Amino acid sequence: MPKDRNSGQQFDQPRCGSEAGGQYRFARSHRLRKNKEFRKIYEGGRNYPARSMVLWMLPSEEPAVKAGVVASRRMFRRAVDRNRAKRLLRESLRHVMPELKPGTRLVMIARRGILNTPPDEIAKDLRWLLRRAGVLLCAEC
């Protein structure tokens, strides 16, 4: 039986992923990583602003949903703040990924106010933006 490295206690279940077997992971295959991919969305996509973020969206022919998260140095001077902003955005996106239409390409840009916004408000903002963009599978979600 494996032991937790930090506490030394034995555990039965894997400690990573969600309780639903990791189905809500924001996997590497769903991430935008190349500058070329981001530029393509900025040039051909539409943007939807909210209080805590700006959402850029571009439909694609590929069936996979891909998303990228941006927290600029201009908005957040400290690396700690940039990383926190990106974590907050990724976490809110992780829960709605299964509800997105196939072929959606998203870029979420953090705004300065995101650090003072509760995570449930960020999730609500994201869901509102996705509904406005028309990329949720069910319209009334």
N, C-alpha and C positions, 0 to 999 in steps of 0.2 A: 504494500500500500504506500503511495507516495506521501512525502512529508512536505509541508510548507517550509520553504527555505528561511523565511523570516522568524516564524514563531516555533518551528519544529513540531507543530501539531500535525497529525495525520488527517487527511481529508479524502472523501470518496469521489466527489464531483470535481471536474476541472474548474479552476478558479477564474478562468478568462471567459469572455463572451457573455451573452445574456442567458437568462434562465431558459429561454426557448430554444436552446441549442445553437446559439450564435447566428440565428437567421437574420438578425438586424445589424450585422456587422457592416461597416463602411470599408469594404475590402479594397485592396490596391487596384483590382480590375475595374472598380467603379470610380476611380479617381482620375481627374485630369492632372497630368504632371508636366507636360511639355509646354513651353512658352507658345509654340505654334498653335496648340489646341486652345489656349486662352485667347490668343489674338483672333482666331477664327470666330469665336463666340462674340468678342467685343465688336468685330467688324460687321458680322452678319446677323447678330441677335438683337433682341429687345431688352430694355432694362425696366425694372419695376422697383421703385424706391419705397422704403419703409423707415421707421424711426431707428431701428438697430442695424439695418443692413440694406444693401442694394442687391437685387437679384437680376442676373443676366441669364437669358434663356434662348436656346437655339434648338429647334427640332433637327433630328438626324435620321439618316436611313438605317444606321446600325441599330440592332435591337436592344443593346445594353444601355442602361442609364449611367451617365458619367457626370461627376460634379467636382468642382474645385473650390477651394476656400482661400480668400485673400484677406490679409490684415497688413496694411501698408505701414512703412516706417514713418511716413508723414503723419499718419493718424495716431500711431502708438509708438512713442519714442523708445520705450523699454521693451526688450525682447520678451520679458515676462508677460507684459500686457498683450503683445501680439500673439503669443502662444495661447494665452487664456481666451482671447477673442476667437481664435481659430478653433479651439476646443469646444467652445460654446456653440459655434455654428455647426461643426461636425456632429455634435451630439444631437442637436435639434433635427438635422437632416437625416441622421441614422434611423430615427423612428418613422419618418415618412417615406423612406426609400421604396418600400414594397408597394406603396400606393401611387407611385409615379408612372406615367405612361411610358411604354418602351420607346427608346430612341431619344430621350430627353437629355440635353446637355445643359448643365447649370454652372454658373459661377456666382458665389456669394461673397460680397465684399463687406467687411465689417465696418461699421461707423463708430465714431468715438463713444457714443452713449451706450454701447453694448455692454461695457464692463459694469455699469450701474443698473443694468436691466436684469430682473430675475429670469432664470432659464425657462420657466413656463411662458413668460411674455415673449421671449425670443422664439419659442416654438410656435406660439400663436401668430406672431408676425410672419414667420416663414410659411405656415399653412395658408395664411391670408394671401401672401404673394403668389404662392403656387396656384391657388384657386383663381386669382386674377390672371395669371399666365395661361391658365387652362390646361395644366399638365397633370392634375390629379385624376385618377381613374374614375372616382365618383364625384360628381359635381357638388353634392351637399356635404361632403366631408369637412 
